[in-house]
Amino acid sequence: MQRSLWSAASGMTAQQMNIDVLSNNLSNVNTAGFKKSRAFFQDLMYQELKAAGTYSAAGLSHPTGIEIGLGTKISAVEKVHSQGSLQTTSVETDVAIQGKGYFQFTMPNGDIGYTRSGSLKIDANGNLTNENGYLLEPAVTIPDNTSSISIGEDGTISVSISGENEPQEVGQIELANFINPSGLKSIGRNFYMPTGASGEAVTGAPGETNFGTVEQGTLEMSNVSVVEDMVNMITAQRAYEINSKAIQTSDDMLQILNSLKR
C-alpha cells in the first residue's frame, strides 16, 4: 500500500513542476526572442517481485515477470529553439534573425551573452546596445550627425550622414551559433550562456552557411503557442488531480485495513 502513496506523490511533484514550466512559457508570451520550454518525464526504478523466465516447481518457464513501478520524475526541461513569428515595428534599430543564430552582447562581467532579442538602442556615446545597456559584440558606433540607419540582410550597418550623399558603412552584425542550442544555459533577461553541452560558439556573418539573415525594422516574438500550452496545462492539472485521488484512495484502503485489525 505504501508504494501507491509514494508513486502518486511523485506524480504530483512531477506535474507541479510541469505546471511551473508551462506557467513560465505563458508569462513570457509577449517577450521578444523568448524560447519556450518543455518538460520530459521518466519512470522511476521498478521493484521486481518475480523475474521473467523463472521456472516453477513443475519446470515451466514464466513468460512474464512481476515488476511494480515506483512513480515518475522530470528528467529534463528543454528549451525549444524554434523560430518565433516576426513582428514589424518600423523601428530602424530593431532587427530580427530569420533562421539560425544569436546576437552577441558584452555582459557587465565581460562575458559574452547570447540572445535572439534584437531590440537595439543607441547610448549617449553612440554605441549600439540592448535595452539593458549591454554593448553589441562586435561593437558598433553610430556617428552623432546620423540621419538614418540601414541594416542589410548580411548584417552590414550603414548610416546616412547629414551633408553627405553616399551612405557610410560603420559596422557589421555578427551572429553566433551552437551545435546544441538546447544545451545553452538560460540566465534571464533573454540571455543564454554556453555550457559543455551546447559546445563553443561558432561566429559568422548573417547569410553564411548555418546562419540566418537579419531583418531590419522587425522583432522576433516568443515561440510560445498559447493554445498548445493551455491544453498542456489542463492535461497537467487533470493528471495532478488523478494522482491526488490515488493518494486518497490508498488512504481509504489503509483506514479500512486498520479498522479490521481492531
N, C-alpha and C positions, 0 to 999 in steps of 0.2 A: 504493500500500500504506500509505503514511503517513496517508492520510485515515482509513482504518479504525481505526488505532490511536488517533488523537486523537478521532474520533467516539465510539468506545466508551468512552474515558476521560471524555468529557463526560457520557456516560450514567451512568457510575459515580459521578461527582461529584454529579450531579443526584439520583440515588437515595439517596446518602448523606445529602443534605440533607432529602430526603423522609422518611427514617427518623428524622432528628433531630426533624422536626415531629411525626411520629406518636408518637415516644417522649415528647415533652413533653405531648402530649394524654393519653396513658395514665398518665403520672406524676401528672397533676392530676385523675384521675377522681373523687376524693373532695374536691376543692377547691370550696368553696361559691362559686357565682356564676361559675365558670370557663367561658370560651368556647373551644371547640376551634378549631384552625387547620387549613387545608388548603392544600396546595401546588399551584400551577398550572405546567404545563410549556409550553415554547415551543421550536419548532425553530429552529436557527441558520441563518445565511446559506447559500446554495447556490452551488456552483461550476458555472457554465454552460459546458458543453463544446460544445453545439450549440443555437442558438436555434430555437424553434418557428417555423415559417413561412418558414424559409430555403429558397432554391432550389438544386437540384442542377444539375450541368452540363447535364443533359438538359432543364432548365427546369421540373422538377417541384417542387412545394412540399412540404416535410416537415410533416406534420400535428402532429408532436410533436417536442420537443427532447430534449436530454440534460442533466439537472441532477443533480448529486451533492450530497446534504446533508452538512453538516459537524457534525451532532450536535444536542444539546439543552441546555437550561438551565432553571433555575427562574425563571419570570418574575414570580411574585408568591406571597406567603404571606398568605392572607386569614383574618381572624378571622370565624367563623360565629356571629353573634349571635342564634341561635335560642333559644327558651325551653327552659330546663332543667326537670327534674322538681322538684316541691315536696315537701319532707320536713318532716313535722310534728315539732317539737321541744318544744312546750308551754312554751317559754321566752318570757315576755311581752315581752322586748325584742328578740326575733328577728322580723324582718319580711322578706317576700319580695315581689318585684314580679311580678304576673301581667299580662303584656303588655309594652308598650314603656316604656323609661325607665331612668334610672340614679340611684342615690343620690349625693349630693354631700357631700364631706368637705374640710375645710381642711387642706392639707398643711403640713408644718413650714416650708416656704419661703413660705407664704402663698397659694400657688396652690390652685385648686380641682381635686380629683381626682374621678374618676367611677368607680363600681363597681356591680356587681349584687349584691354580698355585703351582706346586711342584718343581720349579727350585731352588734347594738348593745350597748354596755356603758355603765355609769354610773360616771364617775370620782369622785374624792374631793370635787369641787366640785358634784356633781350633774349635770354636763353629759353629754349623750349623745355617745358616741364610738364608734369601731370598736375592734377588738382591739389596734390599734397606738396608740391614744390620740388619733387624729385627730378633731377636733370635727366633728359633723354640721353641715351647712350647709343652711338657716339654723339657728343654734344653738338648742338646747332644753335647759332646765334643769329637773330633777326636784326638787321640794321634799324636805327631809330627812325629814319625817314622812309620806311617801307609803306607803300600804299596798298599792296595786295600780296598774297602768298599763294603760290601754286605748288601742289604736290602731285607728282606723276605716279602712275601705277607701279613704276620701278623704285619708288621712294625718293626720287630726286626732288629736292626742295629748292624752288626758285622764287625770287621776290622781284616785284616791280618797285623801283625807287623813283621818287618824285624828281622830275627834271631829266631822267634818263629814258631813252627809247627802248633799249634792249633789257630783257629780264636778266637778273644776275643769280647764278647758282650759289647757294650758301651752305648746302649740306646734303646729306643722304641718310634716309632712314634705313637702318639695318635690322633685320629680323633674326631671331634665334629659333632653333628647332631642337627637338629631343627625340631620341629613338623610342622612348616610352613615356609619353606625356602623362599617363596615368600615375606614374611614379613620382611626379612633382609634389612638393610639399606646399600646401596652402598656408599662407601666413597672415591672411586677412588683407584688407584694403585692395582687393583684386589682384594680389601679387602671389607668385609662386617662386619657390626656391628649388634648385636641383638637389637630388639625392643620389645615393648609389644605385637606386632602382631606375631612375629616369635617364641616367647617363649624362655625360657632359654636353653642354650647349654647343650646337653647331650653328655658326652665323653665316649670313649671306644676304644679298640684296633681294628685295621683293621681285618675284617673277622668275628667279632662278630655279633650278631643279630642287624639288622638295620644299619650295617656299611659295606662299600665296602672293597675290598682288595686294596693293593698298588702294583704298577708295577715299578720296577727299570729300569732305562735307557729309560724311556718314559715320555712324557709330554701330558697332556690333552689339546687339542686345543679348540678354540672357537666353540660353538654350532650354530653359525650363518650360515644359508644357503643363499649363495649369490643369487642364482636364485630366491628363495622364496621372499627375501627382495627386490630384483629388481622389481619383479612383483608387490609386495605390494606398492612400491614407484611409479610405473607407475599408479596404480589404485588411489593412493592418489593424484597424480598430476592431473589426469583427474577429480577427484571429486572437487579439488580446482578450476579448470577451469570452471566446471559446475556451481559452486556457484558464481564465479565472473560473469558468464554470466547471472545468475539470478539477480544479482545486476544491471547489465547493462540494462536488460530488464525492471526491475522495474523503473529504472531512465528514460528510454524512455517513459514508460507509464505515469509517472509523468509529463514529458515535454509535452506530448500530452494533458493531463488534464489541465495543466497550460495554454496552448495556446487556449483552448476552453473557458477559463474564461475571456480572453481579449476582 
